[in-house]
Amino acid sequence: MAWRIRLAGALALLAGLACGPALAQTAPASRTAPRQAAAFERTFVRADLASAAVRLEAALKAEAGGPLRPAGQSRAAGLALLAAGKPDEALVPLTAAVAADPADIRSWQAFSRAAAAAADALEENDYQGRARLRDRAAAAAYRAYERAGSPADAAALPWRSSAPWRPGNPTGGRP
């Protein structure tokens, strides 16, 4: 008798698996409508980095000062200096690029790379300078992540392997 109940349960389960896709196709449009293509849901959130990013944005706007060139021109100048191996000099035009258009994630990415490279180029005994630049690099990278408009944009961000805040990297870049 118990085997009949088990058999009936198993048949009901198989029927549900076999008919599930067909039933899903006939669901009302309100339940199957895709979500709006607005901002994607970020799975990685760090309040301390978000706060540091807000403070960094305000500081960069203050440091940039007077009239600004368009963000694209400043970013191109900064990337050229970065490619020439002058990361400390690249920070000046990249600061202006971020201040000119804070919504452009490419400027935040470039600033993050330049700050990290400038930190690596400092003398080993300049601990405060290195820590300040690395904090700025982390905050800028997080701001780029916050401003990314799609998962593809977020996946294309240049994460450093030594960054402990990288999404999906629980070891923080350590082997």
C-alpha positions, 0 to 999 in steps of 0.5 A: 500500500505504501509503495502505491503512495510513493509511486503516485508521488513519483509520477506526479513529480515526473509529470510536473517536470515534463509539463513545467516548461509548457505551463510556464509558456502559458503564464500571464504576461505580467508574471513573465515580463522581463525586469526593467533594464535599469541599474543591475543589482550589485552583489558586492557592497562595502559601506567603508569603500562607498564612504571613501569613494564619496570623500575621494570624489569631493576631494578630487573636485576640490583639487581640480580647481578652476575651469576644466577641459572636457573629461575625454581630453584630460583622460587621454592626456593622463593615459598617455602619461601613464603609458609613458611610465609617469603615473605620478604626473598622470594623476593631475589630468586624471583628477581633472577628468574625474572632476569634469565628469564623475559619472564616467567610469573610464575616468575612475578606472584610469585614476585607479590604475594611475594611483596604484602605479604611483603607489608602487613607484614610491620609495619603500619607506614612504608608508603614508604616501603609499597607503594614501595612494592605495586607498585612493586607488581602491576608492576609485575602483569601487566608485567605477564599480558603483557607476557601472551600468551593466554587469558587463561593465562591472566585469570589465573593470581592471581589478588588481590581484592584491585588492582584498575587496575584489568581488569573488576573491575571498582570499584578497589575492593571496595564494 
